[in-house]
Amino acid sequence: MIGSFRNFAKTKFAGIFVFIMIIPFVFWGMGSMFSSGNTNTIAKINKSNISTEEFIDYASNSGIPQNTIRENLNNNIIEELLSGLISTTILDLEIDNYNLIISKETMLKLIKENKNFLDEKGNFKRLKYEKFLLENNQTAPQFEIRLKNRELQKNLFDFIGSGTTSPQFLVKKLYKEENRKLEIDYINLNKFYKKKGSFTDNDIKKFLEENKNDLKVEYIDFDYSIINPKNLVGVDEFNQAFFDKIDQIEVDISNELPFETIITNFNLKSKKIKDFRFSYDKSDIEKKIFEARNNGFDIIESEDDYILYKILKSEQRSPNLNDPVLREEVLGLIYEKKKYQYNKDLINKIDEKKFNNKNFEEMGKNTIKNLFLNSIKDNNKFDIKAVKLLYSLPVNSFTLANDEMDNIYLVKIKNFQNEKMENKDKINEYINKQNSNLKNNMLKSYDLYLNSRYDVTLNQKTIERVKNFFQ
């Protein structure tokens, strides 16, 4: 409930002690639970077993708090963690299979060349290394083991993908696809949409009737009080006395003390709000209370303050069109619906081959504009996803495209122009890029190979026992 300021105010070592206490508890708790037969095995890869102790150690070192694991048991977090451990174990088996090693000299070089441990002149500083270990709660052996494992995995992937050289026609094909110019004609469709000001009261009433169940507005009544060190303990800084009182307020809330009693006990001022509905012109604090309304009585953070609030009433109502802001919002919804329907009808005509160049010219008249896109990455006019769509279409075809401001355009594909690959730097760039693509494809094939090479069996009963432990 209350987080950032309190965590910042308290010592960082608390987290270390909690971690130290949790680990032995986890192992002792699991020891008696999985002590016989195969109940100590949570998964098997060919003939290699993964024990529950290995899994718990992996989960503990994942950096995911136990509370988070507990809260996400129904979201398959145990299965996801186990999947990660299985993948890591298979890679370790492959590293052993290919006899890949990292020498002490290589490890030393990796550490001494790490940018995090270098000064402004590029010299390795032992003090920076040790500070890094302290800040990340790691010992030197732990860090070096992780670094070694990462480097071994990198070497494995380099080994699998080594020697990849793409033929020249694939390099040219990639260059052509990414650098050919595209000529288009386009029409901005904004002028074809019905304007907001042209909708009548009957249009609005009809829209409200058709969407009455979806357009109801929630109004709430609530009391709230802004709490900070100045009005709670008489100082400007967040100190222990302040957090002690915040803790007491939390206790009072859990004991269901009335809002007014808490306000009186702590000599705080409060404010009453009636018929509040969410809109972007309201205060940030009141919007935050609205967003937290499902917890009817609570204390939350808002920038440098805490907010104690009590929801008194919540009611769903039909939009009040006498409210100018709400009326404008409803008009906006009607406009967007009509705009969507117009675009949908137009794209259906294109898909059904009922729209041709004559229709395009009649629509555009004197408003058709011409544009050259320099490459498939040219997003100066249109959204990048729209650009990729345009490049995928044949000449003389039509489609709709949007820009980053969500303006919609009717576009005609006119012509493609291929650029010759003559620049040496460009040639080398695309040789490397195509080699990388080829290497990635090889690694995908290697992934399929691993799936066939290793038979993975899960012990479902043990997985359920692990879940029960975390509950």
Buried (B, 14 or more C-beta within 10 A) or exposed (E): EBEEBBEEEEEEEEEEEEEEEEBEEBBEEBEEBBEEEEBBBBBBBEEEBBBBBBBBBBBBEBEBEBEEBEEBBEEEBBEEBBBEBBEBBBBBBBBEEEEBEBEEEEBEEBBBEBEEBBEEEEEBBEEBBEEBBEEEEBEEEEBBEEBBBEBBBEBBBEEBBEEBEBEEEBBBBBBBEBBBBBBBBBBBBEEBBEEEEEBEEEBBEEBBEEBEEEBEBEBBBBBBBBBBBEBBBEEEEBEEEBBEBBEEBBEBBEEEBEBEEBBEEBEBEBEEBEEBBBBEEBEEBBBBBBEBBEEEBBBBBBEEBBBBBBBBEBEEEEBEBEBEEBBEBBBEBBBEEBBEEBBEEBBEBBEEEEBEEEBBEEBBEEEBEEBEBEBBEBBEBBBEEBBEBBBEBEEEEBBBBBBEEEEBBBBBBBEBEEBEBEEEEEBEEBBEBBBEBBBEEBEEEBEEEBEEEBEBEBBEEBBEBBBEBBE
